[in-house]
Amino acid sequence: MLTVVAPPESICDRPSESVPQFTSNLSDGLELFSGMYPLEIEFKSEHPMKEVRISINDVFYRSVNLNDAKEGKAKAEFGVSINDGIDQTVTLSLVDTYGFSSSRNYRVKILDQDITPPVIITENPQDITVAAGALLTLSGTIQDTSAITKIQIFVDGIIYGTLQDVKKYSFSLQSPSEIDIGTHSVKIQVTDFQKNVTTRTHTITVKG
């Protein structure tokens, strides 16, 4: 007796094509110094996303796993060097789990090495006097052509707090619980992605 067996169903049918959508913190015509830079990507797709591929001058640089998410944000770093030419192209390619992808090219111009330290802008004077029991707030913004790696706050030489990937700070010190009666030193130290460092020190006097 002849038995007819139906062909097995497809284990994984490829769905209809869908182009992933994404935005990034890059823009065409950027001017960058040789060094490392942060990359931020926000994406959305009908299909699970596999990875972001980063290429520089058509040469694969690195990939970032998107963990099959259909939308979200991804962060990475990429580096450029003037040794590879003044005019370069950074390419971002988003690939889903089915192989569909979308790409975008960003033309960048590489400048001489950045050796300029960040600039701290604040309305807080260098010497500050407060009464015991008062809340002291220190705040400021950072100006720099590079991204900021970290802002560190030291109170009397001891680390008080760290901020990352931002260009502003704001924090408060309560007297006398955090700074007691007497004279204290508060230092704000800022480091950019080119490892340039600048500091601003305040002398705080707490009076009883």
C-alpha positions in Angstrom: 0.0 0.0 0.0 1.4 3.4 -1.0 1.3 6.0 1.7 1.5 9.6 0.7 3.2 11.8 3.3 2.6 15.6 3.2 5.7 17.7 3.1 6.7 19.1 6.5 5.7 22.6 7.3 8.4 25.2 7.1 10.2 25.5 10.4 10.9 29.2 10.1 9.2 31.1 7.3 10.9 34.3 6.5 8.4 37.2 7.0 7.8 40.0 4.7 10.5 42.6 4.5 10.6 45.3 7.0 13.2 48.0 7.2 14.5 48.8 10.7 14.2 52.5 11.7 16.8 54.2 13.8 18.3 57.5 14.9 21.7 58.2 16.4 23.7 61.0 18.0 25.8 61.2 14.8 25.2 63.7 12.0 26.6 64.2 8.6 29.5 66.6 8.4 30.7 66.1 11.9 34.2 67.5 12.9 35.9 65.2 15.3 39.3 65.0 16.9 41.3 61.7 16.8 40.1 59.6 19.7 37.2 57.7 21.2 33.6 58.9 21.0 30.3 57.6 22.5 27.6 56.3 20.2 23.9 56.2 21.1 21.3 54.6 18.9 17.5 54.4 19.3 15.8 51.8 17.1 12.4 50.4 16.3 11.5 47.4 14.0 8.6 45.0 13.3 11.1 42.1 13.7 13.5 41.2 16.5 16.8 43.1 16.1 20.1 41.2 16.0 22.8 43.8 16.1 24.2 47.1 15.1 27.3 46.9 12.9 29.8 49.8 12.9 32.1 50.3 10.0 34.7 53.1 9.4 35.8 53.7 5.8 34.1 50.5 4.7 36.1 48.5 7.2 34.2 46.6 9.9 34.9 48.1 13.4 32.6 46.4 15.9 29.1 45.2 16.5 26.6 45.7 19.3 24.2 42.9 20.3 20.5 44.1 20.4 19.3 40.9 22.1 16.3 40.4 19.8 14.6 43.5 21.0 12.1 45.2 18.7 12.8 48.6 20.0 15.1 50.3 22.5 18.4 52.1 22.8 22.0 50.9 22.5 25.3 52.5 23.5 28.8 51.9 22.3 32.1 53.7 21.5 33.9 54.1 18.2 37.4 55.5 17.5 38.8 57.6 14.7 42.4 58.6 13.9 43.8 61.3 11.6 46.3 58.7 10.5 43.4 57.1 8.5 42.8 60.4 6.6 41.1 63.7 7.1 37.8 62.7 5.5 36.3 59.5 6.8 32.9 57.8 6.7 31.2 56.1 9.7 28.5 53.6 8.7 25.8 52.2 11.0 23.9 49.1 9.9 21.0 47.7 11.9 20.3 44.0 11.1 17.3 42.0 12.3 17.1 38.3 13.0 15.9 37.6 9.5 18.7 39.4 7.8 16.8 42.6 6.8 18.8 45.7 7.5 19.1 49.4 7.1 22.3 51.5 6.9 23.3 55.1 7.2 26.6 56.8 6.3 28.0 59.8 8.2 30.8 61.8 6.7 33.2 63.1 9.3 36.3 65.4 9.2 39.1 64.5 11.5 40.9 67.5 13.1 44.2 67.8 14.9 44.4 66.2 18.4 42.1 67.9 21.0 44.3 69.0 23.9 41.8 71.7 25.2 40.5 70.9 28.7 36.8 71.3 29.5 35.4 74.6 30.8 33.3 74.7 33.9 30.7 77.5 34.0 29.0 78.1 37.4 27.5 81.0 39.3 28.9 79.7 42.6 31.8 81.9 43.8 35.1 80.3 44.7 34.8 81.2 48.4 31.4 80.5 50.0 30.2 81.1 53.5 27.1 79.4 54.9 25.5 79.2 58.3 25.3 75.9 60.1 22.0 74.2 59.2 21.9 75.8 55.8 21.7 73.7 52.6 24.4 74.5 50.1 23.8 73.8 46.4 26.5 73.8 43.8 25.7 73.6 40.1 27.2 74.2 36.7 27.5 73.3 33.1 30.5 72.0 31.0 31.6 73.3 27.7 33.8 71.0 25.6 34.1 70.0 22.0 34.4 66.3 23.1 31.9 64.3 25.1 32.4 64.3 28.9 33.4 60.9 30.4 32.8 61.8 34.0 32.3 64.6 36.6 33.7 63.8 40.0 33.0 65.7 43.2 35.4 65.6 46.1 34.7 66.9 49.6 37.9 67.5 51.6 39.7 65.1 49.3 37.2 62.3 49.6 35.0 61.3 46.6 31.4 62.4 47.2 29.8 61.5 43.9 30.3 60.8 40.2 28.3 61.7 37.1 28.8 60.1 33.7 28.0 61.1 30.1 26.5 64.5 31.1 27.6 68.1 30.7 26.1 69.6 33.8 26.0 68.9 37.5 24.0 69.9 40.5 24.4 68.6 44.1 23.7 69.8 47.6 25.6 69.6 50.9 23.7 69.8 54.2 25.5 71.5 57.1 26.4 70.4 59.7 25.5 66.8 58.9 27.7 66.5 55.7 30.0 69.5 56.2 30.5 70.5 59.8 31.4 73.9 61.3 34.8 75.0 59.9 36.5 75.3 56.5 36.2 72.7 53.8 37.3 72.1 50.2 34.9 71.0 47.5 36.5 70.1 44.1 34.7 69.4 40.8 36.9 67.5 38.4 35.8 67.0 34.8 37.3 64.5 32.3 36.4 64.5 28.6 36.7 61.6 26.1 40.2 62.9 25.1 41.3 62.5 28.7 41.7 66.3 29.1 41.0 67.2 32.7 39.9 70.5 34.4 39.0 71.2 38.0 37.3 73.9 40.0 37.8 74.2 43.8 35.5 76.0 46.2 36.4 76.9 49.7 33.4 76.4 52.0 33.2 78.0 55.4 30.5 76.9 57.7 29.8 79.2 60.6 28.1 78.2 63.8 
